[in-house]
Amino acid sequence: MMKKLATYAQLMRLSNAPTVVTNVLVGYAIAHRACWTSPEYTTLALVLLIYFAGMMLNDVFDAKYDSVHKPDRPIPAGRVSRTEVLLVSVVALAAGITLGFLTSATVGFFALALCGCVLAYDALHKLSPAFVVVMGACRALVYTIGFAEFSTDDDNSRLWAVITSILVYIALLTFVARREDDGTVGWRAKLCVLMPLTIVAPAWVLAREQGFSGLAYVTLSLFVIWMTRSCWLLLRKSPDVRGAVMGWLSGICLFDAALLALNQNDTLSFVALGCFALTALAHRFVPGT
């Protein structure tokens, strides 16, 4: 039983789950600015179900490739069947969509859109590097789902700034991670210098409205330092591609912590910082890719 649970934890990339939670928290917070403080667990559940399904389906679609290049992955290693993982993934997607429509028609629509992006990326990402944009769209939709449930006005400028930046962030991360298997990135490594800059647009939009707090300065500094560390791992003489990718994955929580602090949601910003520490620690036991 424990071996089966460990297998599914690896398939679902369970260690990355806190990054999804903080994405939703940012969506909630910017919808209600600084006044919202309580989580909506239904929305958290639906995005996690879709996220986990997407991660599992990635292994389902890549099973043939993994049998040659990653034979230690759960499906080619024979620890779980491809059919079983497919079935569990379909059930999780259906449950996520159902929860979305039970919440509201708008949230249900965005849940469907998220599922469509997940399926498109998992099925087609080997065809072209351009599909990293679809992966970025998947993350952007997670923020959008959180925002859609609680939005009370027609000003979407904060949301657009956030989702555009996270789309670029995730697309860059995924573009580099595509070469994780062979440990080389070549010219792709130069693009990593853009990672610390991805927070500029949403930070400027939020700071213009809310101003800078002491916590905002701290979290922004932590984000830039952590991004720079991951860039160094990639650009040094002996590149550590996996280490850089893991750093950028956990850094999503720092991205969110800074935005929450700028939005004057200090409590949720501390939650996001805790999620960052949890993700970085969990990566030592369950790989995030």
RAFEN-V851118 format. One record per pair of residues at least 24 apart in sequence whose C-alpha atoms are under 10 Angstrom apart, sorted by the first residue. I is the first residue (numbers start at 0). J is the second residue. D is the distance in Angstrom with one decimal. If there is no record, write none. Layout:
i/j/d
I/J/D
I/J/D
This chain:
i/j/d
2/78/8.6
3/73/9.9
3/78/7.8
3/79/7.9
5/73/9.9
5/284/9.9
5/285/8.5
6/72/9.1
6/73/6.4
6/74/9.3
6/78/7.1
6/79/7.6
6/285/9.7
7/51/9.4
7/55/8.2
7/73/8.4
7/78/9.8
7/79/8.8
7/84/8.7
8/51/9.3
8/55/9.7
8/284/9.9
8/285/7.1
8/286/9.3
9/54/9.3
9/55/8.9
9/72/8.6
9/73/7.8
9/284/9.3
9/285/5.9
9/286/6.8
9/287/8.1
9/288/8.7
10/51/8.1
10/52/9.2
10/53/9.7
10/54/6.4
10/55/5.2
10/56/8.7
10/57/8.7
10/58/7.1
10/59/9.6
10/72/8.3
10/73/7.2
10/74/9.0
10/79/9.9
10/84/8.7
10/285/9.4
10/286/9.4
10/287/9.5
10/288/9.1
11/47/9.8
11/48/9.7
11/50/7.9
11/51/4.8
11/52/7.1
11/53/8.0
11/54/5.1
11/55/5.5
11/56/9.1
11/57/9.4
11/58/9.3
11/88/9.7
11/285/9.6
11/286/9.9
11/287/8.9
11/288/9.4
12/50/9.2
12/51/7.3
12/53/10.0
12/54/6.6
12/55/8.3
12/281/9.9
12/282/9.1
12/285/6.8
12/286/6.6
12/287/5.2
12/288/6.6
13/47/9.7
13/50/9.7
13/51/7.7
13/54/9.3
13/278/9.2
13/281/8.3
13/282/9.1
13/284/10.0
13/285/7.0
13/286/8.4
13/287/7.4
13/288/10.0
14/248/9.8
14/249/9.1
14/277/8.1
14/278/5.7
14/279/8.2
14/280/8.4
14/281/5.0
14/282/5.7
14/283/8.9
14/284/8.1
14/285/5.8
14/286/6.9
14/287/5.9
14/288/9.4
15/50/9.6
15/51/9.6
15/245/9.4
15/248/7.3
15/249/7.3
15/251/9.6
15/252/9.8
15/274/9.5
15/275/9.6
15/277/9.2
15/278/6.0
15/279/8.9
15/281/8.0
15/282/7.9
15/285/8.9
15/286/8.6
15/287/5.8
15/288/8.9
16/46/9.9
16/47/7.1
16/50/8.3
16/51/8.4
16/249/10.0
16/274/8.9
16/277/9.6
16/278/7.7
16/281/9.8
16/287/9.4
17/47/9.5
17/249/8.6
17/251/9.3
17/252/7.5
17/270/9.8
17/271/8.2
17/273/9.0
17/274/5.3
17/275/7.4
17/276/9.5
17/277/7.3
17/278/6.3
17/279/10.0
17/281/9.8
18/138/9.9
18/248/7.6
18/249/6.8
18/250/8.4
18/251/6.0
18/252/5.4
18/253/9.1
18/254/9.7
18/255/8.5
18/271/8.3
18/274/6.9
18/275/7.4
18/277/9.6
18/278/7.4
19/43/8.2
19/46/7.5
19/47/6.9
19/50/8.0
19/138/8.1
19/141/7.4
19/142/8.9
19/251/8.7
19/252/8.5
19/274/9.7
20/44/9.2
20/46/8.5
20/47/7.8
20/141/9.2
20/142/9.7
20/145/9.9
20/252/8.8
20/255/9.8
20/270/9.8
20/271/8.4
20/274/8.2
21/141/9.8
21/142/9.0
21/251/8.2
21/252/6.1
21/253/9.1
21/254/9.2
21/255/6.1
21/256/7.8
21/259/9.3
21/267/8.5
21/268/8.9
21/270/8.0
21/271/5.7
21/272/9.3
21/274/7.4
21/275/9.1
22/46/9.8
22/138/7.9
22/139/8.6
22/140/9.5
22/141/6.4
22/142/5.4
22/143/9.1
22/144/9.5
22/145/7.9
22/146/10.0
22/161/10.0
22/162/10.0
22/165/9.6
22/251/8.2
22/252/7.8
22/254/9.2
22/255/6.5
22/256/9.6
22/271/9.1
23/47/9.9
23/138/9.9
23/140/9.6
23/141/6.2
23/142/5.3
23/143/8.1
23/144/7.3
23/145/4.8
23/146/7.7
23/255/9.4
24/141/9.8
24/142/8.0
24/145/6.9
24/146/8.8
24/255/8.2
24/256/9.5
24/259/8.2
24/264/9.9
24/267/7.3
24/268/9.2
24/270/9.4
24/271/8.5
25/141/9.7
25/142/6.7
25/143/9.4
25/145/7.5
25/146/7.9
25/158/9.2
25/161/8.9
25/254/9.8
25/255/6.3
25/256/8.4
25/257/9.8
25/258/7.1
25/259/6.2
25/260/10.0
25/262/8.9
25/264/9.3
25/267/8.5
25/268/9.1
25/271/9.4
26/139/9.8
26/140/9.7
26/141/7.9
26/142/4.6
26/143/6.2
26/144/7.1
26/145/4.3
26/146/4.2
26/147/7.8
26/148/8.8
26/149/8.4
26/150/8.9
26/157/9.6
26/158/7.5
26/161/8.9
26/162/9.5
26/255/9.7
26/259/9.6
27/142/8.0
27/143/9.0
27/144/8.6
27/145/5.0
27/146/5.1
27/147/8.2
27/148/7.6
27/149/6.2
27/150/7.8
27/259/9.9
28/145/8.5
28/146/7.7
28/149/8.6
28/150/9.3
28/258/9.2
28/259/7.0
28/262/7.2
28/263/9.0
28/264/7.1
28/267/8.6
29/142/9.6
29/145/9.2
29/146/6.9
29/149/9.1
29/150/8.2
29/155/9.2
29/156/9.9
29/157/6.7
29/158/7.0
29/161/9.4
29/205/8.9
29/258/8.8
29/259/8.1
29/261/9.9
29/262/6.8
29/263/9.8
29/264/9.3
30/143/9.6
30/145/8.1
30/146/5.1
30/147/7.6
30/148/8.4
30/149/5.7
30/150/4.4
30/151/6.8
30/152/8.0
30/153/9.9
30/154/9.1
30/155/8.5
30/157/8.5
30/158/8.0
31/146/8.5
31/149/6.7
31/150/6.4
31/151/7.0
31/152/8.8
31/262/9.5
32/150/9.4
32/151/10.0
32/157/9.5
32/205/9.5
32/208/9.9
32/209/9.1
32/259/9.2
32/261/9.8
32/262/6.1
32/263/7.7
32/264/8.0
33/209/9.1
33/259/8.7
33/260/9.5
33/261/9.4
33/262/5.9
33/263/5.4
33/264/5.4
33/265/8.9
34/262/9.6
34/263/8.8
34/264/7.9
35/149/9.0
35/264/8.0
35/267/9.6
36/264/7.5
36/265/9.6
36/266/7.8
36/267/7.3
37/267/9.2
38/145/9.8
38/267/9.6
39/145/8.8
39/148/9.1
39/149/9.6
41/95/9.3
41/98/6.8
41/99/8.1
41/101/9.1
41/102/7.5
42/95/8.9
42/98/7.6
42/99/7.2
42/102/7.8
42/106/8.5
42/110/9.7
42/141/9.5
42/144/7.6
42/145/6.9
42/148/8.2
43/95/9.8
43/141/9.4
43/144/9.5
43/145/8.2
44/94/9.4
44/95/7.4
44/98/8.1
44/99/9.5
45/91/8.7
45/92/8.5
45/93/9.6
45/94/7.3
45/95/4.2
45/96/7.1
45/97/8.3
45/98/5.9
45/99/6.5
45/102/9.8
45/106/9.9
45/107/9.7
45/110/7.9
45/141/9.8
45/144/9.6
46/92/9.4
46/95/6.7
46/96/9.1
46/98/9.4
46/99/8.8
46/110/7.7
46/113/8.7
46/114/9.7
46/138/10.0
46/140/9.4
46/141/6.6
46/142/9.7
46/144/8.2
46/145/9.1
47/91/9.1
47/92/9.8
47/95/8.0
47/141/9.4
48/88/8.7
48/90/9.2
48/91/5.4
48/92/6.5
48/93/8.9
48/94/7.2
48/95/5.5
48/96/9.1
48/98/9.7
49/88/8.4
49/89/9.4
49/90/9.8
49/91/6.4
49/92/5.2
49/93/8.5
49/94/8.3
49/95/5.7
49/96/8.1
49/110/8.1
49/111/9.7
49/113/7.8
49/114/6.7
49/117/8.2
49/141/9.8
50/88/9.8
50/91/9.1
50/92/8.7
50/95/9.3
50/113/9.0
50/114/8.8
50/117/8.2
50/137/8.9
50/138/9.3
50/141/9.2
51/87/9.9
51/88/7.7
51/91/7.7
51/92/8.7
52/84/9.0
52/85/8.7
52/86/9.8
52/87/7.6
52/88/4.5
52/89/7.1
52/90/8.4
52/91/5.8
52/92/6.1
52/93/9.7
52/95/9.3
52/114/9.1
52/117/8.7
52/118/9.6
53/88/7.4
53/89/9.5
53/91/9.2
53/92/8.2
53/113/9.7
53/114/7.9
53/116/9.4
53/117/5.6
53/118/7.1
53/120/8.9
53/121/7.2
53/137/9.7
54/88/8.7
54/117/8.7
54/121/8.3
54/287/10.0
54/288/8.9
55/81/9.7
55/84/6.6
55/85/7.6
55/87/8.5
55/88/6.3
55/89/9.8
55/121/9.4
56/81/9.3
56/84/7.5
56/85/6.5
56/86/9.7
56/87/9.4
56/88/6.4
56/89/8.7
56/117/8.7
56/118/7.9
56/120/9.9
56/121/6.5
56/122/8.5
57/85/9.9
57/117/8.9
57/118/8.7
57/120/8.3
57/121/4.9
57/122/7.6
57/124/9.4
58/84/8.5
58/85/9.3
58/121/8.4
59/83/9.6
59/84/7.0
59/85/6.5
59/88/9.3
59/121/8.6
59/122/9.2
60/85/9.3
60/118/9.7
60/121/6.4
60/122/6.0
60/123/8.9
60/124/9.8
60/125/9.7
61/121/8.1
61/122/8.4
61/124/9.7
61/125/8.6
64/125/9.5
68/180/7.7
68/181/9.4
69/180/8.2
92/117/9.9
99/144/8.8
99/148/9.6
102/148/7.8
103/147/9.2
103/148/7.5
104/148/9.8
105/144/8.4
105/147/6.8
105/148/7.7
106/143/8.7
106/144/5.8
106/145/8.3
106/146/9.2
106/147/6.2
106/148/6.3
106/149/10.0
107/144/8.7
107/147/9.9
107/148/9.9
108/144/9.2
109/140/6.9
109/141/8.6
109/143/7.5
109/144/6.1
109/145/9.9
109/147/8.4
110/140/8.1
110/141/8.5
110/143/9.6
110/144/7.2
112/136/9.6
112/137/8.6
112/140/7.8
113/137/5.8
113/138/8.5
113/139/9.0
113/140/6.0
113/141/7.6
113/143/9.8
113/144/9.1
114/140/9.8
116/140/9.1
124/177/9.7
125/177/9.2
128/170/9.5
128/173/8.9
128/174/6.7
128/175/9.9
128/177/8.1
129/170/8.9
129/174/8.6
130/170/8.4
130/173/9.2
130/174/9.0
131/166/9.1
131/167/9.3
131/169/7.6
131/170/4.8
131/171/7.6
131/172/8.6
131/173/5.8
131/174/6.1
131/175/9.7
131/176/9.9
131/177/9.1
132/166/6.9
132/167/7.7
132/168/9.8
132/169/7.9
132/170/5.2
132/171/8.7
132/173/8.8
132/174/9.1
133/166/8.5
133/169/9.4
133/170/7.9
134/166/7.8
134/167/9.9
134/169/6.8
134/170/6.5
134/172/9.8
134/173/7.5
134/174/9.9
135/162/8.8
135/163/8.9
135/164/9.3
135/165/6.8
135/166/4.0
135/167/6.6
135/168/7.3
135/169/4.8
135/170/5.0
135/171/8.6
135/172/9.1
135/173/8.3
136/162/8.1
136/163/8.8
136/165/8.5
136/166/5.7
136/167/9.1
136/169/8.5
136/170/8.6
137/162/9.9
137/165/9.8
137/166/8.2
137/169/9.1
138/162/7.9
138/165/7.0
138/166/6.8
138/168/9.7
138/169/7.4
138/170/9.8
139/163/7.3
139/164/8.7
139/165/6.2
139/166/5.9
139/167/9.6
139/169/9.1
140/166/9.4
156/201/9.1
156/204/7.7
156/205/9.4
157/200/9.4
157/201/6.7
157/202/9.3
157/203/9.7
157/204/6.3
157/205/6.8
157/208/9.6
157/262/9.9
158/201/8.3
158/204/9.7
159/200/9.6
159/201/8.3
159/204/9.9
160/198/9.2
160/199/9.3
160/200/5.9
160/201/4.8
160/202/8.5
160/203/9.0
160/204/7.1
160/205/9.1
161/197/9.4
161/198/8.1
161/199/9.7
161/200/7.6
161/201/5.1
161/202/8.5
161/204/9.1
161/205/9.6
161/254/9.8
161/255/9.4
161/258/8.6
162/201/8.7
163/197/9.0
163/198/9.9
163/200/8.6
163/201/8.6
164/194/9.9
164/196/9.0
164/197/5.4
164/198/6.4
164/199/8.2
164/200/6.9
164/201/7.1
164/202/10.0
164/254/10.0
165/197/7.2
165/198/8.1
165/201/9.4
165/251/8.5
165/254/8.8
165/255/9.8
166/197/9.2
167/193/9.3
167/194/8.6
167/197/7.0
167/198/9.9
168/193/8.5
168/194/6.3
168/195/9.1
168/196/9.1
168/197/6.1
168/198/8.7
168/247/8.7
168/248/9.8
168/251/8.7
168/254/9.8
169/194/9.4
169/197/9.9
169/247/8.8
169/248/8.6
169/251/8.9
171/197/9.9
171/247/9.8
172/243/9.0
172/244/6.6
172/245/9.6
172/246/10.0
172/247/6.9
172/248/8.0
173/244/8.3
173/247/9.9
173/248/9.9
175/233/9.4
175/240/7.8
175/241/9.7
175/243/9.1
175/244/7.7
176/240/7.3
176/241/7.6
176/243/8.9
176/244/6.3
176/245/9.5
176/288/8.5
177/240/9.9
178/240/7.9
178/241/9.5
179/239/8.9
179/240/5.7
179/241/6.1
179/242/9.7
179/243/9.7
179/244/8.3
179/288/9.3
180/240/8.8
180/241/8.6
181/240/9.1
182/233/9.7
182/237/9.3
182/238/7.2
182/239/7.1
182/240/5.8
182/241/7.7
183/233/9.0
183/237/9.3
183/238/7.1
183/239/8.6
183/240/7.2
184/233/8.3
184/234/9.4
184/238/8.3
184/239/9.9
184/240/7.7
185/233/9.9
185/234/9.6
185/238/9.9
187/233/9.8
188/230/8.0
188/231/9.9
188/233/6.4
188/234/6.4
188/235/9.9
188/238/9.1
188/240/9.2
189/230/8.9
189/233/9.0
189/234/7.7
190/230/9.3
191/226/8.7
191/227/8.8
191/229/8.4
191/230/5.8
191/231/9.2
191/233/8.0
191/234/8.6
191/243/9.5
191/247/9.9
192/226/8.6
192/227/7.8
192/229/9.7
192/230/6.6
192/231/9.4
192/234/9.5
193/226/9.3
193/227/9.8
193/230/9.4
194/222/9.8
194/223/8.5
194/226/6.3
194/227/8.1
194/229/9.3
194/230/8.1
194/247/8.5
195/219/9.6
195/220/9.9
195/222/7.3
195/223/5.2
195/224/8.2
195/225/8.5
195/226/5.5
195/227/6.8
195/229/10.0
195/230/9.1
195/254/9.6
196/223/8.2
196/226/9.3
197/223/9.8
197/254/8.9
198/222/8.7
198/223/8.9
198/254/6.9
198/255/9.4
198/257/8.7
198/258/8.4
201/254/10.0
201/257/9.8
201/258/7.4
201/261/9.4
202/254/9.7
202/257/7.9
202/258/6.5
202/259/9.9
202/260/9.9
202/261/7.0
202/262/9.2
203/261/9.3
204/261/9.5
204/262/10.0
205/258/7.6
205/259/9.4
205/260/9.6
205/261/6.0
205/262/6.3
205/263/9.5
206/258/9.3
206/260/9.9
206/261/6.1
206/262/7.8
206/263/9.9
207/261/9.6
208/261/9.1
208/262/8.6
209/260/9.7
209/261/6.7
209/262/6.4
209/263/7.2
210/261/7.0
210/262/8.5
210/263/8.8
211/260/8.3
211/261/6.1
211/262/9.0
211/263/8.7
212/260/7.2
212/261/6.9
212/262/9.4
212/263/7.6
212/265/9.3
213/260/8.7
213/261/9.5
214/256/9.3
214/257/8.0
214/259/9.6
214/260/6.0
214/261/8.1
214/263/9.0
214/264/9.9
214/265/7.3
214/268/8.4
214/269/9.2
215/256/8.3
215/257/5.6
215/258/7.7
215/259/8.1
215/260/4.8
215/261/5.3
215/262/8.7
215/263/8.4
215/264/10.0
215/265/8.7
215/268/8.9
216/257/8.0
216/260/8.6
216/261/8.7
217/256/9.8
217/257/8.0
217/260/9.2
218/253/6.7
218/254/8.1
218/255/9.1
218/256/6.3
218/257/4.8
218/258/8.5
218/259/9.3
218/260/7.4
218/261/9.2
218/268/8.4
218/269/9.5
218/272/8.3
219/253/7.8
219/254/7.7
219/255/9.8
219/256/8.3
219/257/5.3
219/258/8.4
219/260/9.0
219/261/9.1
220/253/9.6
220/257/8.8
221/250/9.2
221/253/7.1
221/254/9.1
221/256/9.6
221/257/8.6
221/272/9.8
222/247/9.8
222/250/6.8
222/251/8.8
222/252/8.9
222/253/5.4
222/254/6.2
222/255/9.4
222/256/8.7
222/257/7.5
223/250/9.4
223/253/9.1
223/254/9.1
225/249/9.3
225/250/6.8
225/253/8.4
226/250/7.1
226/251/9.8
226/253/9.5
226/254/9.8
241/286/9.4
241/287/9.4
241/288/8.5
242/282/9.9
244/287/8.6
244/288/8.4
245/278/9.2
245/279/7.7
245/282/7.2
245/283/9.7
245/286/8.1
245/287/6.5
245/288/7.9
246/275/9.9
246/278/9.6
246/279/7.5
246/282/9.4
246/287/9.9
247/279/10.0
248/275/9.2
248/278/8.3
248/279/8.6
248/282/9.6
248/287/7.5
248/288/9.2
249/274/8.4
249/275/5.6
249/276/8.0
249/277/8.6
249/278/5.6
249/279/5.7
249/280/9.3
249/281/9.6
249/282/8.6
249/287/8.9
250/274/9.9
250/275/6.8
250/276/9.6
250/278/9.0
250/279/8.7
251/275/7.7
251/278/9.7
252/276/8.8
252/277/9.8
252/278/8.4
252/279/9.9
